Amino acid sequence: MAGKELLTVAEAAQVTGLTESIVRARVHPRARDPIPHIRTGSFLRIYAQGLSVWMARHSKGEKGNGPN
C-alpha cells in the first residue's frame, strides 16, 4: 500500500485477505463499520489509510467488531 492513496476492490481484497465480494459488502452503506471508500461514477475506490485503520480495528479481536 506504500505510496498509493486509493486502491481498487481487487487490491483491497489482496491486502486484507478477503474476497472481492466481501470487500464490496463491507463498503455497502448499510454495512456495520464500513471500509472507508469513495464512489466516482461507476468506480469504487478504497482509501488505503482508512483500510489500514479499519484492519487494525478489526484485528484486535474485539467482540462484535469483526468483518461479517
N, C-alpha and C positions, 0 to 999 in steps of 0.2 A: 504494500500500500504506500510505500515511501514515494513522496513526490506527486502522487495522484490524488486530486481533491474529490473527484466524482468517480464512482465505479458503476459498471453495468451490473445487471442482476446476476449474470454468469460469474463475473469477478467477485461479487459479494458472496455468492454461493461457495466459490472456491476458498475464499478467505475464512468463512465461517464453518465450512464442512457440512453445510445444509444443502438441500436440493434447491434448484431454482424455484420450484413451486412453493416450497416453504418460505423462501425469502419473499416471494410475491405476496404470500398470505400475511407475512409479518409487516408489510407496508400498507396493507389494506386499512382504510380509515376506521374501521370498527375493530381493528386488532388491539389487543391489550398491550400496552407498551410497544408501539410500533417502531420499526427501524427508521431513523431519520432519512428522509428522501425528498426528491423533488420530481415533479412531473412537468415535462415541457412538451406540449403536444402529445404525441403518442409515445414519447421516450420517457423511461423511468430510470432515474439515476439515484444511487445511494451515496450519501455523504460519507467519505472514508473515515473522517474523525468521529462522526456520530456513530458509525458502525463499531469503531473501536470502543467507544464508551458503552454502547449497548452490549457488546460482547463481554466487557469487564463486569457489567452489572449482572449479566446472566451467568457468568462463570463462578460467581461466589456461592452458588448453590442455595440461594435464598429461597425458602419455601414459597411456592406460588408465583415466582417471577421468571420461571424458565420458559423457553420457547414452547409454544403449543404445537 
